[in-house]
Structures are given as C-alpha cells and as structure tokens.
Amino acid sequence: MPITASILEHDVLGPVLKKFLLDGRRDGVREGMLTILSRIITKRFGALPGWAIVKLAATPVSELEVMTERLLDAKSLEELLR
Amino acid sequence: MIAILARLRDHKEAVRKIVKRLAGLAATEREIALGQLMILAGLRHLSRTVEQETRKMPIHINILENEVLGPVFQRGLEEGRQEGELTILRRLIEKRFGALPGWASEKLAALPASELEGLSERVLDAGSVEELLRS
C-alpha cells in the first residue's frame, strides 16, 4: 500500500503535504516541458548554446507552450527564441 | 569571499552577493561561513551591512532530504514531469498531424516520461501518427 496516499487525506498533515505535492508537480511540469523542448530544439538546430539555455530556463510555462507551436516552422534558434 | 570584499567598490552590493551565496549552503556550512564573513566584515567596518543582509536571507530547507516531505515532493515532481512532457509532445504531434485520434491520445497519456522522451526524438521524422505511436 502506498503510504503517502493515505497521509495525504490526514486532517492536519494532508493540506501541508498536498502543498508539497503541488509544488513538486509545478516544478516537474516545467522540467518535463524543458526536457522535450530542448531535445527537439537540439535535434533541429544542434547543441544549445549557453544564451539559449539561459533564455529557455527563464521562459514561463505558458510561453513554452506557445514556443512549441513555432518550433516546427522556425528557421533558426534565434528566430525561435528571440 | 575575501576576494569579493576586497575587489568590489560597492560594499553593500558585495555583501549582498556573498549572503546570497551563503543562503544556498547547508546549515552547518552556512553558520561557519557567516562567522567568517562577520570577522572579515569587522575588519572593514561592514558588520552592520552584513547584519542587515543576513536578516533578509532566505533559508532554503532542502525538501528532498526530509523523510516525510521528500517522497511526497518527489512524487509530485514525477507526475509533473510526465504531464509537462505530454503537454509539449501532444502539441507538437497535433501541429504536425492534426487533431489526435482517441486511441493516440490514450496511448500517449499512458506512456512513462522515459518513453515520451524517446518519442520526442522521432516526432520530427515520423510520417504519420500511426508510424510514431505503433508498437
């Protein structure tokens, strides 16, 4: 039995743990998006230069999604990340 | 630390930089480093600046090292990672091949992060959703 599942329903601990679960999930979503995006960007345009990594790391999740739409059409890394 | 204090002309900024670095250290290391900073600061009459900046220092607890919170945070992280990868991949696939049929959507949602990452390598070359997701 996964113990965390029952602890999450605990009256006192539940809300605290759920917050940590959500915090983790939020970080994870971002990480997952960046993993896929950076793989495909690398496949299209070659290894990511430092400035591109910095730029990607600073891009909010909502913009990462929009960027995905442009990924296939962009002619260069500069065009994609400008 | 000495180098930063000696080099920078703007002492306040220098102290702020150092304290920021210290915030990332483990608790015991942080205490030792803070002690050293106070001594050095005393030499350069910076004690008050150090005290002010330290009070603003965010103390980061490493959640992952906590016995109860660690696994919970980790679980969220893994769920989120899968969700984030799925979001991006689905968008890419739809952009390439149009709206996903039900079977493809279900198949994608059931894949672990590792396989989603593998798929991302093939999404640019695949000729169809069937080719991408078959097996």
Backbone of each chain as ProteinMPNN parsed JSONL, in Angstrom:
{"seq_chain_A": "MPITASILEHDVLGPVLKKFLLDGRRDGVREGMLTILSRIITKRFGALPGWAIVKLAATPVSELEVMTERLLDAKSLEELLR", "coords_chain_A": {"N_chain_A": [[0.857, -1.214, 0.0], [0.621, 2.158, -0.912], [1.888, 4.445, 1.235], [1.92, 7.234, 1.273], [-0.419, 7.975, -0.004], [-2.493, 7.641, 1.85], [-1.685, 9.326, 3.896], [-1.972, 11.769, 2.717], [-4.629, 12.289, 2.987], [-4.928, 12.903, 5.572], [-6.218, 14.833, 8.308], [-4.751, 16.991, 9.478], [-2.069, 16.87, 8.501], [-2.51, 16.429, 5.828], [-3.281, 18.791, 4.142], [-0.837, 20.206, 4.218], [0.987, 18.409, 3.104], [-0.178, 18.086, 0.62], [0.314, 20.521, -0.472], [3.058, 20.372, -0.835], [3.118, 18.327, -2.671], [1.889, 19.566, -4.826], [3.686, 21.665, -5.266], [5.88, 20.192, -6.054], [4.854, 19.05, -8.347], [4.44, 21.287, -9.95], [7.071, 22.189, -10.396], [7.935, 19.932, -11.711], [6.382, 19.843, -14.08], [7.398, 21.983, -15.528], [10.033, 21.14, -15.791], [9.664, 18.821, -17.303], [8.577, 19.892, -19.67], [10.736, 21.436, -20.558], [12.598, 19.428, -20.954], [11.614, 17.93, -23.158], [11.354, 19.982, -25.086], [14.023, 20.964, -25.278], [15.305, 18.736, -26.283], [14.155, 18.444, -28.819], [14.716, 20.893, -29.986], [17.48, 20.743, -30.008], [17.782, 18.629, -31.773], [16.862, 19.82, -34.092], [18.365, 22.214, -34.436], [20.922, 21.744, -33.551], [23.431, 21.503, -30.868], [22.533, 23.263, -27.916], [23.434, 26.619, -27.432], [24.953, 28.509, -24.723], [23.497, 30.964, -24.234], [20.982, 30.332, -25.158], [20.132, 28.329, -23.442], [20.001, 29.731, -21.046], [18.002, 31.541, -21.713], [15.8, 29.824, -22.223], [15.5, 28.666, -19.693], [14.501, 30.785, -18.312], [12.059, 31.251, -19.339], [8.562, 31.484, -18.958], [6.143, 28.878, -18.189], [3.728, 29.06, -19.698], [4.568, 30.402, -21.968], [6.368, 28.614, -22.968], [4.731, 26.694, -23.999], [3.543, 28.071, -26.115], [5.781, 28.529, -27.639], [6.295, 25.986, -28.532], [4.497, 25.681, -30.585], [5.679, 27.178, -32.522], [7.969, 25.924, -33.017], [8.321, 24.014, -35.077], [8.227, 25.494, -37.397], [10.115, 27.486, -37.212], [13.085, 28.968, -38.508], [15.553, 29.228, -37.488], [17.489, 29.039, -34.439], [17.703, 31.509, -33.271], [15.495, 32.815, -34.311], [13.453, 31.353, -33.16], [13.806, 31.764, -30.401], [13.951, 34.466, -29.978]], "CA_chain_A": [[0.0, 0.0, 0.0], [1.408, 3.395, -0.895], [1.537, 5.154, 2.465], [1.687, 8.658, 1.017], [-1.799, 8.186, -0.43], [-3.367, 7.814, 2.999], [-1.247, 10.517, 4.642], [-2.492, 12.954, 2.018], [-6.003, 12.54, 3.42], [-4.895, 13.226, 7.0], [-6.82, 16.14, 8.571], [-3.78, 18.055, 9.745], [-0.911, 16.785, 7.595], [-2.966, 16.388, 4.437], [-3.132, 20.036, 3.387], [0.583, 20.565, 4.098], [1.607, 17.504, 2.141], [-0.722, 18.359, -0.714], [1.02, 21.694, -0.98], [4.351, 19.906, -1.326], [2.847, 17.55, -3.873], [1.628, 20.531, -5.894], [4.946, 22.352, -5.553], [6.683, 19.248, -6.822], [4.266, 18.89, -9.67], [4.695, 22.508, -10.719], [8.471, 22.125, -10.839], [8.053, 18.818, -12.644], [5.783, 20.217, -15.368], [8.382, 22.832, -16.176], [11.179, 20.301, -16.135], [9.256, 17.938, -18.396], [8.465, 20.69, -20.892], [12.079, 21.805, -20.998], [13.275, 18.221, -21.431], [11.174, 17.626, -24.526], [11.701, 21.097, -25.97], [15.459, 21.065, -25.556], [15.679, 17.606, -27.15], [13.754, 18.685, -30.2], [15.479, 22.045, -30.472], [18.828, 20.243, -30.305], [17.7, 17.819, -32.987], [16.669, 20.706, -35.244], [19.368, 23.265, -34.65], [22.221, 21.407, -32.957], [23.593, 21.721, -29.429], [22.092, 24.579, -27.451], [24.467, 27.491, -26.866], [24.663, 28.997, -23.374], [22.462, 32.002, -24.174], [19.676, 29.703, -25.401], [19.778, 27.624, -22.213], [19.602, 30.774, -20.096], [16.715, 32.08, -22.173], [14.78, 28.794, -22.002], [15.304, 28.485, -18.255], [13.796, 31.952, -17.776], [10.772, 31.384, -20.026], [7.453, 30.905, -18.195], [5.499, 27.693, -18.738], [2.732, 29.394, -20.73], [5.283, 30.762, -23.197], [6.997, 27.399, -23.509], [3.7, 26.043, -24.816], [3.404, 28.839, -27.355], [7.006, 28.304, -28.389], [6.162, 24.675, -29.159], [3.759, 25.861, -31.84], [6.562, 27.805, -33.512], [9.203, 25.135, -33.114], [8.469, 23.315, -36.351], [8.357, 26.447, -38.508], [11.254, 28.392, -37.036], [14.205, 28.67, -39.412], [16.796, 29.225, -36.717], [17.364, 29.139, -32.985], [17.493, 32.933, -32.975], [14.108, 33.143, -34.636], [12.596, 30.678, -32.183], [13.971, 32.254, -29.031], [14.145, 35.921, -29.899]], "C_chain_A": [[0.873, 1.237, 0.0], [0.971, 4.263, 0.283], [1.205, 6.616, 2.21], [0.234, 8.938, 0.65], [-2.709, 8.419, 0.775], [-2.98, 9.056, 3.825], [-1.843, 11.791, 4.017], [-3.918, 13.29, 2.457], [-6.076, 12.901, 4.909], [-5.374, 14.655, 7.234], [-5.8, 17.265, 8.701], [-2.646, 18.061, 8.718], [-1.309, 16.896, 6.128], [-2.728, 17.675, 3.657], [-1.67, 20.451, 3.184], [1.249, 19.72, 3.025], [1.108, 17.764, 0.728], [-0.024, 19.561, -1.336], [2.381, 21.272, -1.551], [4.194, 19.104, -2.609], [2.66, 18.5, -5.064], [2.883, 21.294, -6.287], [5.825, 21.477, -6.435], [6.156, 19.141, -8.237], [4.548, 20.109, -10.557], [6.133, 22.522, -11.258], [8.643, 21.062, -11.91], [7.525, 19.164, -14.026], [6.799, 21.021, -16.184], [9.575, 22.02, -16.671], [10.86, 19.422, -17.34], [9.175, 18.684, -19.714], [9.846, 21.012, -21.446], [12.843, 20.595, -21.539], [12.922, 17.944, -22.886], [11.599, 18.732, -25.495], [13.184, 21.114, -26.307], [15.926, 19.911, -26.442], [15.363, 17.908, -28.605], [14.505, 19.872, -30.792], [16.89, 21.59, -30.862], [18.838, 19.441, -31.599], [17.592, 18.721, -34.225], [17.861, 21.612, -35.517], [20.747, 22.951, -34.072], [22.295, 21.787, -31.483], [23.236, 23.15, -29.029], [23.262, 25.405, -26.917], [24.009, 28.018, -25.503], [23.516, 29.988, -23.315], [21.07, 31.4, -24.345], [19.195, 28.972, -24.142], [19.28, 28.617, -21.168], [18.216, 31.293, -20.437], [15.58, 31.083, -21.892], [14.451, 28.661, -20.514], [14.474, 29.623, -17.672], [12.409, 32.116, -18.396], [9.648, 30.734, -19.222], [6.767, 29.763, -18.948], [4.527, 28.014, -19.881], [3.416, 29.728, -22.055], [5.994, 29.572, -23.827], [5.998, 26.68, -24.42], [3.54, 26.744, -26.158], [4.609, 28.602, -28.265], [6.944, 26.984, -29.15], [5.486, 24.792, -30.524], [4.681, 26.402, -32.936], [7.79, 26.956, -33.831], [9.412, 24.512, -34.49], [8.705, 24.263, -37.518], [9.606, 27.31, -38.42], [12.428, 27.97, -37.914], [15.528, 28.592, -38.653], [16.476, 29.337, -35.232], [17.054, 30.586, -32.587], [16.036, 33.31, -33.216], [13.162, 32.559, -33.586], [12.631, 31.371, -30.817], [14.069, 33.77, -28.901], [13.087, 36.563, -29.016]], "O_chain_A": [[1.776, 1.355, 0.828], [-0.158, 4.751, 0.328], [0.316, 7.176, 2.85], [-0.29, 10.01, 0.954], [-3.588, 9.281, 0.739], [-3.842, 9.741, 4.376], [-2.169, 12.751, 4.715], [-4.364, 14.429, 2.318], [-7.155, 13.17, 5.437], [-5.015, 15.574, 6.498], [-5.955, 18.339, 8.12], [-2.307, 19.096, 8.145], [-0.548, 17.391, 5.297], [-2.053, 17.662, 2.628], [-1.303, 20.975, 2.132], [1.969, 20.224, 2.163], [1.866, 17.674, -0.237], [0.2, 19.62, -2.545], [2.8, 21.749, -2.606], [5.022, 19.187, -3.516], [3.192, 18.275, -6.15], [3.13, 21.545, -7.467], [6.424, 21.934, -7.409], [6.919, 19.142, -9.202], [4.851, 19.979, -11.743], [6.368, 22.829, -12.427], [9.381, 21.242, -12.878], [8.145, 18.822, -15.033], [7.019, 20.763, -17.367], [10.053, 22.185, -17.794], [11.66, 19.291, -18.267], [9.634, 18.195, -20.747], [10.096, 20.88, -22.644], [13.639, 20.723, -22.47], [13.796, 17.749, -23.731], [12.13, 18.464, -26.572], [13.564, 21.258, -27.469], [16.832, 20.08, -27.257], [16.172, 17.668, -29.501], [14.884, 19.854, -31.963], [17.425, 21.991, -31.896], [19.757, 19.547, -32.411], [18.163, 18.419, -35.273], [18.306, 21.763, -36.654], [21.64, 23.799, -34.1], [21.341, 22.326, -30.921], [23.589, 24.112, -29.712], [24.0, 24.944, -26.047], [22.822, 27.974, -25.177], [22.649, 29.879, -22.448], [20.1, 31.882, -23.76], [18.008, 28.993, -23.816], [18.277, 28.382, -20.494], [17.366, 31.462, -19.562], [14.526, 31.465, -21.383], [13.287, 28.559, -20.127], [13.815, 29.446, -16.648], [11.665, 33.021, -18.019], [9.754, 29.568, -18.843], [6.807, 29.695, -20.177], [4.507, 27.324, -20.9], [2.915, 29.386, -23.126], [6.198, 29.517, -25.04], [6.363, 26.134, -25.462], [3.417, 26.101, -27.2], [4.478, 28.491, -29.483], [7.464, 26.867, -30.26], [5.847, 24.105, -31.48], [4.49, 26.122, -34.119], [8.538, 27.228, -34.771], [10.53, 24.482, -35.006], [9.315, 23.881, -38.517], [10.098, 27.808, -39.433], [12.729, 26.784, -38.049], [16.491, 27.977, -39.111], [15.363, 29.677, -34.831], [16.252, 30.843, -31.688], [15.426, 34.03, -32.425], [12.194, 33.202, -33.18], [11.598, 31.536, -30.168], [14.254, 34.284, -27.798], [13.091, 37.78, -28.833]]}, "seq_chain_B": "MIAILARLRDHKEAVRKIVKRLAGLAATEREIALGQLMILAGLRHLSRTVEQETRKMPIHINILENEVLGPVFQRGLEEGRQEGELTILRRLIEKRFGALPGWASEKLAALPASELEGLSERVLDAGSVEELLRS", "coords_chain_B": {"N_chain_B": [[35.499, 34.813, -0.934], [36.943, 36.764, 0.511], [38.152, 37.827, -1.665], [36.011, 38.946, -3.078], [35.09, 40.892, -1.281], [37.325, 42.509, -1.138], [37.685, 43.375, -3.709], [35.382, 44.599, -4.849], [33.897, 47.802, -5.179], [31.49, 48.759, -4.339], [30.361, 48.156, -1.38], [28.01, 47.33, -0.111], [26.618, 45.992, -2.103], [28.427, 43.968, -2.563], [28.378, 42.534, -0.152], [25.753, 41.72, -0.214], [25.792, 39.969, -2.377], [27.483, 37.968, -1.392], [26.043, 37.023, 0.846], [23.841, 36.007, -0.45], [24.945, 33.859, -1.795], [25.662, 32.329, 0.41], [23.225, 31.547, 1.399], [22.547, 29.359, -0.038], [24.005, 27.286, 0.963], [24.531, 24.3, 3.046], [23.127, 23.988, 6.38], [25.12, 23.837, 8.513], [27.524, 24.492, 7.222], [26.831, 27.007, 6.406], [26.625, 28.43, 8.795], [29.295, 28.459, 9.632], [30.518, 29.818, 7.483], [29.181, 32.247, 7.635], [30.09, 33.161, 10.067], [32.777, 33.576, 9.455], [32.464, 35.581, 7.589], [31.468, 37.649, 9.187], [33.693, 38.222, 10.751], [35.574, 39.093, 8.849], [34.128, 41.218, 7.875], [34.071, 42.817, 10.07], [36.668, 43.71, 10.095], [36.592, 45.438, 8.005], [34.763, 47.281, 8.704], [32.106, 46.594, 8.164], [30.128, 45.354, 9.476], [27.464, 46.094, 10.128], [26.135, 46.199, 7.67], [26.336, 43.537, 6.9], [24.757, 42.351, 8.852], [22.228, 43.436, 8.284], [21.757, 42.42, 5.696], [21.813, 39.699, 6.188], [19.56, 39.283, 7.673], [17.654, 39.416, 5.741], [18.069, 37.158, 4.389], [17.035, 34.34, 2.591], [16.148, 31.274, 4.0], [16.795, 28.248, 2.767], [15.267, 25.198, 2.975], [16.208, 21.958, 2.352], [13.96, 20.238, 0.75], [13.908, 17.722, -0.367], [15.494, 16.18, 1.252], [14.052, 15.7, 3.488], [12.343, 13.295, 5.435], [9.558, 12.758, 5.356], [8.393, 14.754, 3.698], [10.014, 14.653, 1.476], [9.557, 12.253, -0.229], [6.914, 12.839, -0.979], [7.1, 15.282, -2.338], [8.781, 14.442, -4.35], [7.135, 12.618, -5.643], [5.208, 14.345, -6.677], [6.86, 15.771, -8.385], [7.591, 13.828, -10.269], [5.094, 13.16, -11.354], [4.425, 15.624, -12.414], [6.474, 16.012, -14.258], [5.936, 14.076, -16.184], [3.494, 15.038, -17.023], [4.181, 17.574, -18.066], [5.892, 16.848, -20.169], [4.115, 15.418, -21.742], [2.272, 17.43, -22.445], [3.793, 19.14, -24.146], [4.635, 17.351, -26.148], [2.176, 16.433, -27.174], [1.18, 18.771, -28.285], [3.066, 19.233, -30.288], [2.772, 16.961, -31.899], [0.14, 17.279, -32.724], [0.368, 19.61, -34.134], [1.879, 18.738, -36.259], [0.445, 16.545, -37.361], [-2.257, 17.085, -37.158], [-5.431, 17.041, -35.293], [-5.378, 14.729, -32.572], [-6.343, 11.327, -32.771], [-8.619, 9.457, -30.659], [-7.477, 6.966, -29.713], [-4.765, 7.445, -29.957], [-4.326, 9.553, -28.262], [-4.96, 8.384, -25.806], [-3.006, 6.411, -25.698], [-0.654, 7.928, -25.614], [-1.003, 9.298, -23.159], [-0.663, 7.258, -21.381], [1.975, 6.623, -21.398], [5.204, 6.356, -19.835], [7.499, 8.903, -18.591], [10.1, 8.392, -19.601], [9.654, 7.059, -22.021], [8.212, 8.959, -23.404], [10.161, 10.824, -23.819], [11.797, 9.42, -25.565], [10.088, 9.28, -27.753], [10.042, 11.938, -28.523], [12.323, 12.237, -29.941], [11.705, 11.106, -32.299], [9.586, 12.429, -33.36], [9.913, 14.408, -35.285], [10.691, 13.085, -37.575], [8.849, 11.088, -38.136], [6.274, 9.819, -40.323], [3.584, 9.675, -39.934], [0.919, 9.658, -37.432], [0.352, 7.04, -36.77], [2.697, 5.722, -37.471], [4.45, 6.894, -35.676], [3.424, 6.165, -33.168], [2.985, 3.417, -33.201], [3.486, -0.012, -32.138]], "CA_chain_B": [[34.809, 35.8, -0.097], [37.874, 37.875, 0.715], [38.364, 38.439, -2.974], [34.862, 39.794, -3.415], [35.079, 42.06, -0.384], [38.463, 43.379, -1.42], [37.658, 43.883, -5.073], [34.25, 45.449, -5.196], [33.879, 49.108, -4.549], [30.199, 48.9, -3.684], [30.386, 47.155, -0.321], [26.667, 46.785, 0.146], [26.34, 45.043, -3.171], [29.328, 42.828, -2.358], [27.853, 41.756, 0.968], [24.512, 41.099, -0.677], [26.182, 38.833, -3.22], [28.028, 36.897, -0.551], [24.958, 36.441, 1.654], [23.01, 35.235, -1.361], [25.653, 32.588, -1.994], [25.63, 31.571, 1.663], [21.88, 31.005, 1.595], [22.449, 28.075, -0.727], [24.814, 26.255, 1.63], [23.892, 23.521, 4.103], [23.036, 24.766, 7.617], [26.369, 23.96, 9.276], [28.472, 25.248, 6.395], [26.368, 28.39, 6.372], [26.992, 29.062, 10.061], [30.748, 28.687, 9.618], [30.822, 30.863, 6.506], [28.65, 33.517, 8.158], [31.026, 33.575, 11.111], [33.957, 34.119, 8.772], [32.081, 36.846, 6.964], [31.35, 38.67, 10.232], [35.06, 38.613, 11.147], [36.127, 39.892, 7.749], [33.357, 42.461, 7.794], [34.527, 43.638, 11.196], [37.923, 44.333, 9.671], [36.331, 46.51, 7.042], [33.642, 48.079, 9.235], [30.9, 46.291, 7.374], [29.26, 44.488, 10.281], [26.038, 46.413, 10.085], [25.625, 45.794, 6.36], [26.178, 42.086, 6.919], [23.61, 42.02, 9.689], [21.001, 43.779, 7.547], [21.559, 41.495, 4.573], [21.557, 38.359, 6.704], [18.167, 39.201, 8.109], [16.812, 39.237, 4.55], [18.492, 35.923, 3.724], [16.035, 33.265, 2.611], [16.72, 29.989, 4.404], [16.222, 27.167, 1.97], [15.339, 23.855, 3.541], [16.185, 21.01, 1.246], [12.767, 19.413, 0.921], [14.148, 16.346, -0.783], [16.18, 15.433, 2.308], [13.113, 15.432, 4.565], [11.825, 11.93, 5.304], [8.134, 12.719, 5.004], [8.089, 15.637, 2.574], [10.82, 14.278, 0.307], [8.842, 11.362, -1.161], [5.703, 13.492, -1.496], [7.561, 16.257, -3.336], [9.323, 13.64, -5.45], [6.009, 12.063, -6.388], [4.667, 15.458, -7.449], [7.841, 16.088, -9.428], [7.492, 12.823, -11.324], [3.8, 13.331, -12.036], [4.507, 16.869, -13.178], [7.387, 15.834, -15.385], [5.197, 13.331, -17.203], [2.457, 15.946, -17.524], [4.832, 18.598, -18.887], [6.374, 16.228, -21.401], [2.928, 15.088, -22.523], [1.726, 18.685, -22.98], [4.601, 19.611, -25.272], [4.603, 16.362, -27.225], [0.86, 16.426, -27.806], [1.103, 19.965, -29.128], [3.912, 19.039, -31.469], [2.172, 15.945, -32.762], [-1.061, 17.854, -33.345], [0.797, 20.602, -35.125], [2.377, 18.01, -37.433], [-0.501, 15.611, -37.997], [-3.655, 17.427, -36.898], [-6.0, 16.573, -34.017], [-5.071, 13.337, -32.249], [-7.481, 10.418, -32.57], [-8.744, 8.986, -29.278], [-6.54, 5.89, -29.345], [-3.418, 8.011, -29.861], [-4.329, 10.358, -27.053], [-4.907, 7.449, -24.67], [-1.706, 5.742, -25.706], [0.327, 8.914, -25.154], [-1.209, 9.609, -21.741], [-0.275, 6.112, -20.56], [3.418, 6.387, -21.502], [6.054, 6.962, -18.813], [8.343, 10.006, -19.064], [11.244, 7.925, -20.392], [9.227, 6.752, -23.389], [7.829, 10.215, -24.053], [11.425, 11.428, -24.258], [12.207, 8.683, -26.754], [9.199, 9.685, -28.845], [10.361, 13.29, -28.969], [13.415, 12.125, -30.917], [11.183, 10.609, -33.572], [8.407, 13.171, -33.808], [10.234, 15.214, -36.469], [10.909, 12.235, -38.744], [7.726, 10.189, -38.403], [5.422, 10.234, -41.423], [2.186, 9.697, -39.506], [0.705, 9.328, -36.018], [0.441, 5.588, -36.669], [4.107, 5.332, -37.502], [5.077, 7.385, -34.446], [2.93, 5.53, -31.942], [2.762, 1.968, -33.296], [4.284, -0.97, -31.348]], "C_chain_B": [[35.682, 37.033, 0.128], [38.05, 38.631, -0.593], [37.225, 39.389, -3.317], [34.856, 41.062, -2.568], [36.177, 43.047, -0.749], [38.307, 44.09, -2.75], [36.564, 44.922, -5.31], [34.252, 46.776, -4.454], [32.565, 49.303, -3.774], [30.061, 47.798, -2.625], [29.033, 46.505, -0.074], [26.329, 45.699, -0.852], [27.174, 43.769, -2.977], [28.783, 41.925, -1.253], [26.583, 41.021, 0.545], [24.812, 39.846, -1.508], [26.645, 37.657, -2.371], [26.915, 36.213, 0.239], [24.055, 35.567, 0.79], [23.63, 33.855, -1.613], [25.54, 31.714, -0.754], [24.278, 30.906, 1.868], [21.734, 29.628, 0.963], [23.217, 26.95, -0.046], [24.001, 25.472, 2.656], [24.034, 24.279, 5.427], [24.38, 24.94, 8.335], [27.411, 24.767, 8.519], [28.127, 26.732, 6.427], [26.787, 29.131, 7.633], [28.476, 29.409, 10.083], [31.092, 29.857, 8.698], [30.347, 32.226, 6.982], [29.581, 34.08, 9.232], [32.249, 34.231, 10.497], [33.659, 35.486, 8.175], [32.015, 37.962, 8.005], [32.734, 39.172, 10.662], [35.674, 39.526, 10.093], [35.435, 41.253, 7.67], [33.789, 43.404, 8.9], [35.793, 44.4, 10.817], [37.682, 45.516, 8.751], [35.124, 47.362, 7.435], [32.36, 47.859, 8.451], [29.863, 45.516, 8.181], [27.777, 44.799, 10.112], [25.4, 46.009, 8.753], [25.372, 44.292, 6.341], [24.936, 41.698, 7.709], [22.291, 42.289, 8.95], [20.721, 42.767, 6.448], [21.213, 40.09, 5.054], [20.104, 38.2, 7.111], [17.236, 38.956, 6.915], [17.062, 37.886, 3.872], [17.404, 34.849, 3.767], [16.709, 31.968, 3.02], [16.029, 28.891, 3.606], [16.363, 25.841, 2.689], [15.304, 22.911, 2.36], [15.057, 20.006, 1.464], [13.058, 17.95, 0.644], [14.831, 15.511, 0.294], [15.238, 15.089, 3.459], [12.419, 14.084, 4.346], [10.37, 11.847, 4.858], [7.862, 13.521, 3.74], [8.823, 15.231, 1.295], [10.069, 13.408, -0.688], [7.598, 12.012, -1.765], [6.075, 14.475, -2.599], [8.039, 15.52, -4.584], [8.205, 13.073, -6.32], [5.382, 13.143, -7.27], [5.562, 15.785, -8.633], [7.717, 15.116, -10.596], [6.179, 12.941, -12.099], [3.843, 14.554, -12.942], [5.366, 16.723, -14.413], [6.68, 15.138, -16.534], [4.159, 14.243, -17.862], [3.047, 16.991, -18.473], [5.306, 18.039, -20.218], [5.211, 15.928, -22.335], [2.344, 16.339, -23.196], [2.468, 19.122, -24.232], [4.519, 18.638, -26.454], [3.271, 16.372, -27.964], [0.711, 17.617, -28.751], [1.871, 19.79, -30.427], [3.28, 18.061, -32.446], [0.944, 16.511, -33.471], [-0.706, 18.878, -34.404], [1.246, 19.89, -36.403], [1.283, 17.245, -38.15], [-1.969, 15.959, -37.794], [-4.148, 16.802, -35.607], [-5.736, 15.086, -33.805], [-6.334, 12.498, -32.153], [-7.465, 9.896, -31.14], [-7.708, 7.965, -28.862], [-5.132, 6.439, -29.129], [-3.273, 8.818, -28.568], [-4.2, 9.478, -25.813], [-3.539, 6.798, -24.56], [-0.63, 6.68, -25.149], [0.239, 9.13, -23.646], [-0.724, 8.486, -20.836], [1.237, 5.886, -20.561], [4.19, 7.059, -20.369], [6.971, 8.014, -19.447], [9.472, 9.519, -19.981], [10.844, 7.645, -21.843], [8.774, 7.99, -24.147], [9.084, 10.907, -24.595], [11.939, 10.746, -25.518], [11.394, 9.097, -27.967], [9.605, 11.039, -29.41], [11.485, 13.27, -30.006], [12.859, 11.78, -32.303], [10.068, 11.466, -34.163], [8.678, 13.985, -35.086], [10.318, 14.361, -37.736], [9.705, 11.379, -39.128], [6.821, 10.737, -39.501], [3.956, 10.338, -41.033], [2.095, 9.382, -38.011], [0.869, 7.829, -35.81], [1.899, 5.139, -36.597], [4.797, 5.709, -36.185], [4.697, 6.546, -33.228], [2.723, 4.016, -32.027], [3.791, 1.23, -32.432], [3.579, -1.276, -30.049]], "O_chain_B": [[35.244, 38.172, -0.036], [38.093, 39.86, -0.64], [37.454, 40.502, -3.789], [34.644, 42.163, -3.077], [35.988, 44.261, -0.68], [38.725, 45.236, -2.916], [36.801, 45.978, -5.896], [34.567, 46.852, -3.266], [32.536, 49.922, -2.71], [29.694, 46.664, -2.932], [28.931, 45.297, 0.141], [25.824, 44.633, -0.497], [26.698, 42.654, -3.193], [28.735, 40.704, -1.404], [26.369, 39.861, 0.898], [24.167, 38.809, -1.354], [26.256, 36.512, -2.596], [26.847, 34.986, 0.297], [23.568, 34.527, 1.233], [22.94, 32.836, -1.639], [25.346, 30.503, -0.855], [24.197, 29.822, 2.447], [20.895, 28.83, 1.38], [23.095, 25.789, -0.436], [22.931, 25.907, 3.083], [24.935, 25.103, 5.586], [24.74, 26.053, 8.721], [28.094, 25.615, 9.092], [29.005, 27.593, 6.469], [27.236, 30.276, 7.584], [28.868, 30.502, 10.493], [31.844, 30.759, 9.066], [31.016, 33.237, 6.766], [29.827, 35.284, 9.305], [32.703, 35.285, 10.942], [34.468, 36.411, 8.239], [32.45, 39.084, 7.747], [32.933, 40.363, 10.905], [36.217, 40.586, 10.403], [36.065, 42.284, 7.434], [33.865, 44.618, 8.712], [35.967, 45.567, 11.166], [38.461, 46.468, 8.719], [34.546, 48.067, 6.608], [31.633, 48.797, 8.123], [28.847, 45.075, 7.643], [26.948, 43.9, 9.971], [24.264, 45.536, 8.718], [24.349, 43.824, 5.841], [24.164, 40.834, 7.294], [21.365, 41.479, 8.989], [19.59, 42.309, 6.286], [20.429, 39.38, 4.425], [19.495, 37.146, 6.927], [16.167, 38.364, 7.062], [16.375, 37.515, 2.921], [16.913, 34.493, 4.838], [17.735, 31.597, 2.449], [14.833, 28.646, 3.759], [17.479, 25.41, 2.981], [14.466, 23.049, 1.469], [15.177, 19.062, 2.246], [12.539, 17.056, 1.313], [14.765, 14.282, 0.265], [15.583, 14.275, 4.316], [11.971, 13.768, 3.244], [10.0, 10.971, 4.077], [7.192, 13.045, 2.823], [8.329, 15.433, 0.186], [9.948, 13.768, -1.859], [7.266, 11.766, -2.925], [5.45, 14.501, -3.659], [7.747, 15.914, -5.713], [8.299, 13.046, -7.547], [5.067, 12.909, -8.437], [5.086, 16.041, -9.738], [7.734, 15.519, -11.759], [6.151, 12.837, -13.326], [3.366, 14.528, -14.077], [5.037, 17.24, -15.481], [6.795, 15.537, -17.693], [3.971, 14.225, -19.078], [2.493, 17.262, -19.539], [5.145, 18.669, -21.263], [5.291, 16.145, -23.544], [1.971, 16.306, -24.368], [1.855, 19.436, -25.253], [4.357, 19.047, -27.604], [3.222, 16.326, -29.193], [0.191, 17.492, -29.86], [1.401, 20.145, -31.507], [3.251, 18.295, -33.654], [0.727, 16.262, -34.657], [-1.377, 19.002, -35.428], [1.016, 20.388, -37.505], [1.187, 17.276, -39.377], [-2.842, 15.202, -38.218], [-3.398, 16.121, -34.907], [-5.852, 14.284, -34.732], [-7.302, 12.915, -31.518], [-6.423, 9.893, -30.485], [-7.12, 8.075, -27.786], [-4.399, 5.98, -28.254], [-2.249, 8.767, -27.887], [-3.438, 9.78, -24.894], [-2.987, 6.655, -23.468], [0.193, 6.281, -24.326], [1.25, 9.146, -22.944], [-0.41, 8.716, -19.668], [1.734, 5.048, -19.808], [3.882, 8.187, -19.983], [7.191, 8.023, -20.658], [9.767, 10.142, -21.001], [11.59, 7.951, -22.774], [8.925, 8.076, -25.366], [9.072, 11.494, -25.678], [12.451, 11.401, -26.426], [11.927, 9.249, -29.066], [9.525, 11.269, -30.617], [11.587, 14.168, -30.842], [13.451, 12.111, -33.331], [9.653, 11.267, -35.305], [7.763, 14.219, -35.875], [10.053, 14.846, -38.836], [9.551, 10.991, -40.286], [6.618, 11.946, -39.61], [3.173, 11.004, -41.71], [3.053, 8.906, -37.403], [1.444, 7.39, -34.814], [2.275, 4.3, -35.779], [5.611, 4.955, -35.654], [5.532, 6.254, -32.372], [2.331, 3.392, -31.042], [4.822, 1.785, -32.054], [4.082, -2.059, -29.242]]}, "name": "protein", "num_of_chains": 2, "seq": "MPITASILEHDVLGPVLKKFLLDGRRDGVREGMLTILSRIITKRFGALPGWAIVKLAATPVSELEVMTERLLDAKSLEELLRMIAILARLRDHKEAVRKIVKRLAGLAATEREIALGQLMILAGLRHLSRTVEQETRKMPIHINILENEVLGPVFQRGLEEGRQEGELTILRRLIEKRFGALPGWASEKLAALPASELEGLSERVLDAGSVEELLRS"}
